[in-house]
Amino acid sequence: MKMIMAIIKPFKLDDVREALSEAGVNGLTVTEVKGFGRQKGHTELYRGAEYVVDFLPKIKLEVAVDDDQSERVVEAIMNAGSTGKIGDGKIFVYDLERVVRIRTGELDSDAL
């Protein structure tokens, strides 16, 4: 099993959610986060004063999938989340050791 975590631009959330649904994803966790990468933030003008925005608003998605689904899910996120501009985000894939469904006690793939 794999845990796929993706950081995307907020306005791409609906597109990515639709693409994940089409890829067979049953559930996902969405968190509003702030951060920066190579982009390093930007400056904005507000009421004539310039100020630096260090942390940009992003969306963090977390999806647990079986090994055979992971590539399809990564491709779905890449295709739906891309604008072709700096700051599109990143996708992290890591091994998931164990999953337990709290209500039933089901384990691993059955719990997904």
N, C-alpha and C positions, 0 to 999 in steps of 0.2 A: 504494500500500500504506500501511497505517496501523499504528502501534504503539499499543496501548491499554494503559495502566497504571492499575491500580485499587488503592486502599487500602481494605481492608474489615476488619470485625471478625473475629477468628479463628474464632469459632463458626459463621460464615456460609460458611466455605470449602467445605464439602461441597455445600451448596445451590447456590453459585455455580458450582462445577465441573460439577455435573449440568446446570445451565442452559446453560453454555457448550458442553457436549457436545451437547445438543439443538439448539443454534444452529449446529452444524457446525464447531466449533473442533477442530482436530486436535492441538494442543499448547499448553502454557502453562508459564510459569515462576512458581514460588511462592517467596517469600522472607519469612521472619519478620523484622519490623522493629518499631521503637519510634518514637513521635513524638507530637505533639500539634497540634491546630488551635485552633479557637475554644474547645474544651472546656477547654484549659489544664491537663489533668491533674485529679487529685482527691486528697482526703486519706483515709487509712485508719487504722484503729486496730489495733495489733498489741501484744499483751501489755500493754495499758493505756497504751501510748505512741502518740501521734498522729504520723503522718509524712505528708509530701507525696509523691505519685507524680507526677513531672513528665512522664515519658514513658510513654505507654500502649502496650501490645502491640497490634500490628496485623499484617495480612497484606498483602503487596504482590504483585499479580498482573501479569504482563506477557504480552500476547498479540499476535502479529503476524498481521494479516489483510489480505485484499484490500479495496479501497475499498468494494465492494458489500456486504461483510459487516459493516462497521464499525458501522453504526447498529443492526443486529440484535444484535451482541455487546454494545454499550453498554446497550441495553434489557434484555438478559438479565442483565447484572451489576446494573443498577439494581433490577430486580424481585426477583431472588434475594437480593441483599445488603442490602436495606432492612429496617430494624426500625421506622422512623418516629421514632427517638429520636436525640438529639444524638450525634455520634461515628460515624455510619454510614460515613463515609469520602468519598472523591472518586474521580472517573474522569478521566484525562487522555488525550487523543487527539492524537497528533502524526504528521506525515508520516514515512514510512520511505523513505529514499533508495535503499537497496540491501540485498539479502539474498543470501547465498551459502551453499549447503549444502556443508560442508567435505568430506564423503566423496565426493560426485559432481561438485562444481563447478557444480551447477545454480544458476541465477540467478533472483532476484526471485520472482514468483508460483510458478514451478516449485519453488523451494526451500522454500516454505512447506509 
